[in-house]
Amino acid sequence: MRRRALIVEDNDDNRYLLTLLLEIEGFDVVAASTGQSGIESARAAVPDIILLDIQMPEMDGYETAANLKNDPGLSSVPIVGVSSFAMPGDRDRAMRAGFAAYIEKPVDPDTFGQTIAGLAPGPAE
C-alpha cells in the first residue's frame, strides 16, 4: 500500500514541484491551497505525512498545524514545515509548534523526496 502525503501550499508552482518529487518517491499525493482546505483534506484523506507551507494568506502554517494537532484523528500525523522563511529562529519556532521537520525553499530536488520518505511512517512501495 502506497503512503499518502498531503501538501498544503498556496503557490501552484511549488505545489506542482513538491507533488512531482513525492510521486517519484512512491507517494500518493493530495494537495490543498489554503490552510482551511488543508485541514478538510487531511480529515478526508488521513495522510501519512503533511507538508505545510508556513506563509499562507488567511490561515498561516502555524495556525493550520495547531488545528491539525488538536484533531484526535490527525494529531499523530507528522507535519513538515516547508517555507522560504530563512530568518534565525524560524526553524526553532516550527519545532516548538510541533512540526516534525522544517525544510527551507527552494527545496533540493535531489534529497527532498528521500527526506520526506524517511519521516513518513509506514512501508515504502
Secondary structure in CASP SS format (residue, H / E / C, confidence):
PFRMAT SS
TARGET T0000
AUTHOR 0000-0000-0000
METHOD secondary structure of the structure
MODEL  1
M C 1.00
R C 1.00
R C 1.00
R E 1.00
A E 1.00
L E 1.00
I E 1.00
V E 1.00
E C 1.00
D C 1.00
N C 1.00
D H 1.00
D H 1.00
N H 1.00
R H 1.00
Y H 1.00
L H 1.00
L H 1.00
T H 1.00
L H 1.00
L H 1.00
L H 1.00
E H 1.00
I H 1.00
E C 1.00
G C 1.00
F C 1.00
D E 1.00
V E 1.00
V E 1.00
A E 1.00
A E 1.00
S C 1.00
T C 1.00
G H 1.00
Q H 1.00
S H 1.00
G H 1.00
I H 1.00
E H 1.00
S H 1.00
A H 1.00
R H 1.00
A H 1.00
A H 1.00
V C 1.00
P C 1.00
D C 1.00
I E 1.00
I E 1.00
L E 1.00
L E 1.00
D E 1.00
I C 1.00
Q C 1.00
M C 1.00
P C 1.00
E C 1.00
M C 1.00
D C 1.00
G H 1.00
Y H 1.00
E H 1.00
T H 1.00
A H 1.00
A H 1.00
N H 1.00
L H 1.00
K H 1.00
N C 1.00
D C 1.00
P C 1.00
G C 1.00
L C 1.00
S C 1.00
S C 1.00
V C 1.00
P C 1.00
I E 1.00
V E 1.00
G E 1.00
V E 1.00
S E 1.00
S C 1.00
F C 1.00
A C 1.00
M C 1.00
P C 1.00
G C 1.00
D H 1.00
R H 1.00
D H 1.00
R H 1.00
A H 1.00
M H 1.00
R H 1.00
A C 1.00
G C 1.00
F C 1.00
A C 1.00
A E 1.00
Y E 1.00
I E 1.00
E E 1.00
K C 1.00
P C 1.00
V C 1.00
D C 1.00
P C 1.00
D C 1.00
T C 1.00
F H 1.00
G H 1.00
Q H 1.00
T H 1.00
I H 1.00
A H 1.00
G H 1.00
L H 1.00
A C 1.00
P C 1.00
G C 1.00
P C 1.00
A C 1.00
E C 1.00
END
